[in-house]
């Protein structure tokens, strides 16, 4: 049976998502926060697939409200042992119908790199647009160091969130990827990032030059002790000075002090500068995801 998903499903959905996406860093409270914080114009909807009363599939579809292009986005996840039984196709059909009713012309999606996932996407008319590398590091292996003269490192918790928002907006607009996240209001940014229940503002770090925050790293730490750096960026005028490296290194050191044993990060395979920073910090590839688009 496939039906509309409800808040009562979020616990089981989180367990399923963490199985299907092994490098996912997310909790039930994070899923609830994302659902509650989505603006009405996103039209976010969830669907659940059940077998004998057990949740075996989960899907969501919405309009990508952070992009001026307003494409649709959908994601379908099915437990490995219940694949090839029609659950994925049924969930996809619900997502497609929802977005079609909203008049969406372009639909994006994401999948694991497995051959079955790729065949599923291709059969349903999607084309592969780009690949995201997932890298991981044990933060306990990162050596603490002082900032060089002229640079001050501060936790995001000590900053005015408007400063971080303006820094994030400029940095995000230059991140390689299929969909440009170029239309996020301050209030929505607060909800999506600053107030996310897994965001650790004490561990996240900004680099200051001339009393101005010019680079930062934002980290989320889940209840199971895993973490992910969601964003690292630098203002254009200050790039090439190693400031993102300093902010990210300090954030990893803070994560280790918080008891984290693995920190992951996701970057487009074409994002050479960020990949080089990660490699210098000890990150190594641990997985990948594929991005798709239709038409």
N, C-alpha and C positions, 0 to 999 in steps of 0.2 A: 504494500500500500504506500502511495505517495500522497502526502497532505501538506498543508501549510505548517511551517514550523512555528513554535511558540516559545515563550520564555522558559516554560517548564522543560524544554528540550536542551537548554544551553549547557547543562552539566554533561549530558551524554554526548552532545555535539562537540564539546571541547575535547573529550576523551577520543572521539573518532578523529577529529582534525589532527590531534597530536600523534595519532598512529599513521594517518595517511601522509602527513607532512612531517617527517622525523626531525627536521631541524627547526620546526616552528617553536617560537617562544610565546606562549599565550596561555591564559587561564580563563576560567569561567567568568570571573569578575571583569576581566578585560573584554570578553565577548559581550557581556551585558552592557558595559560602558560604551562600547562602540555602537551597539544597537540603540541605546538610549540617546546617544549624542548625535546620531545621524540627523541632518536637517530634513525637513519635510520634502524639499525638492530632490532629495536623493531617491525617494520612493523605494527604500531598501525593504526587501521581502526575503523570507527564508522558507525553505521547504525541507521536509524530513521524509526519508524512506524507511519503512519498517518491515521487518520480517518476524512473524510470531511475537509481535509486541516489542521487539528489540530495534533500536535505531541503528540502521546499517548504512545510511547515506544522508548527506547533508549538502544543501546548496543555497546559494544566495545570489541575488541580482539587484543591481542598483544603477543609478546614474552617477557617474564620477563627477561629483560636485566641486572637486578641487581643481578641475581643468576647465578652461574657457571653452574648449571644444565640446564638453558635455557628452562624451561617449558613454555607452553602457558598459557595465562590467558584470561578469558572472563567474562563479566558481562552483564546481561540482566535485564532491568527494564521496567515494564509496569504499567501505571496508574491503580489504583485499580478498577475503574469502567469499564475498558476495558479488564480485564482479562477473561480468558476462551473463548476468541474469536479467538485464533490462533496467536495472535501477538507475544507472547513469543516464541512459537515454531518456527515461521518464523525468528525471530531475532537470535535465537540460531542456526538455520540452517546456516545462513550467517556467524556467528562467527566460527562454526565448519568447514565450508568449507574453510574459510580463513586460519585457523591454519593447516588444513590438507594439503593445497597447500604448506605451509611452511615446511612440514615434521615434525611437532611437534608430539611427542609420548605421552607426559603427559600434561594434561590440568587441570588447577585449576580454581576454581570459588568461589564466595561468595554469600550468600543469607541471607534474613531475616529469623528469626526462625519460622515463621508461617507454619502451617501444609501444606498449599497449595504450598508454596515455596519448602518445603522439598519433597513433592510428585513429583513436577516438576523435581527436581534435580535427585531423585532416578529413576524415569521413564526413564530419559535420560542417565542412566548408571553411574552417579556420586556416590561416597561413601563419607560419612561424615568423615572428618579427625580430625578436632578440632573446638573448640568453642571459640570465642572472647567475653569477657565481656566488655561492654561499661559502664563506670562509670562517674558520674558527680558531680560537687561541685560548690557551689556559692563561688567565690574567696573572696567575701567581708566578709565571715565568718572565713577566715584564718588570724590568728594573726601575725602581723609582729614581727620578732625577729632578734637580731643581731647574726652574725656568732660567733661561739666559738673561743677561741684563737687558732691560727695556721691555720685557714681557712679564706680565703678571697672570697667574692662573687662578681662577675663582670658580667655585661651584655655582651652577645655575640658580640654586636656591637663593643666592644673595643678589640676584639681578632683577631689574624690572622686566617682567615678561615681554613688554613691548620691545625692548632692546633685542631680545632673542628672536622674537617674531620677525623683525626687520632684517636681521642677519640671516635667518633661515629662509626668508622669502627670496633674497637675492641669490643665496647659494643653491637653493632648490631649483631655481629657474635654469641653471646650467647643468643639472644632472642628466647624463645621457639616459634615454629610455623612450619607449613608444609614446607615452602620454605625458604631456607637460603639466606638472602640478603648479599652475601659475595663477590660480584664482581662489586663494584661501583667505577668508576674512579673519581679522584678529580674534573675534569672538569664537569662530569655529576652530581656529588653530588652538586656542586655549583649551577647548573641549577635547579635541582630538589628540593633542600632544602634552600640553602642560599639565592638564588635570587627569591624564590617563592614570589609572590606579597602579600600573606597573612602572611608570616613569619615576626614576630616582633622581631628583633634582640635586641632591647632595653629592651623588657620585658623578653626575654629568658636569662637564667642565667647559668654561669659556676662556679663551686667551685674550688678554687685553694689551693693547698698544696705545700709548698716548691717552690713557684713561678711557679707552673705547673698546668694547668687545668686537673683535674682528674675526674670530674663528671659534668653533664650538663642536662638541660631541654630545649627543643626546643618547642616553642609555635607558633601556627598560629591563627590569629584573623581575622574573616571575617567581611565584611562591616556591617552585621546586629548585631554585638556586641557579637556574640558567639565565642568561642575559643576552640581549641583542642591542647593538648600537644602531639605532634607527637612522640617524643622520649625522654626518660630519661635514662641515663646510666652512669656507672662508670667503670674506668679502673679496671681490675681484681685485681691488687695488692692493690687497695685502697677500696675494697668492705668490707662491714660489719662495717663501721664507721659512717653510717648515712649521708654520703655526698650527695647521690641522694635525700634524704629527704630534706636537706637544700637547694639544688638547685631548687627543685620543689616547695618548700614552698615560696621561694623568687620570683619565676616566677609567682605563683598565686597571690601574693601580688601586683606585678607589673600589672598583668592583671586587678585586681580590680581597681587600680589607673587609668587604661585606660578606665574604664567604663564597663568592661565585667561583666555580671551577671551569666554566666554559662560557666564552662570549662569542657569539656569531655576528656576522655582518653580511649584507647582501649588496652586490655591486654589479652593474651592467658589465659584461665582458669587454666593452670598449672603453671603460672608464680607467684608462691607464694610470693617471696620477693617483687615484685613490687605491687602486690595486697595489701600486708600488709602496704606498704608505703602509698598507696592511701587511705586506710581505716583510717590510722592515721591522714591524712590530711583532712578527712571529706568526701571523695568521697563515693558515694553510687551507687549500680547498677541501671542503668536506661534502659538497653536494652542489646542486644547481636546480633552477626552475626555468621553464620555458614560457615565454610570453607569446600570445596569439592574438590575431585580429581578424575580423570579418566585417565588411568585405576587405 
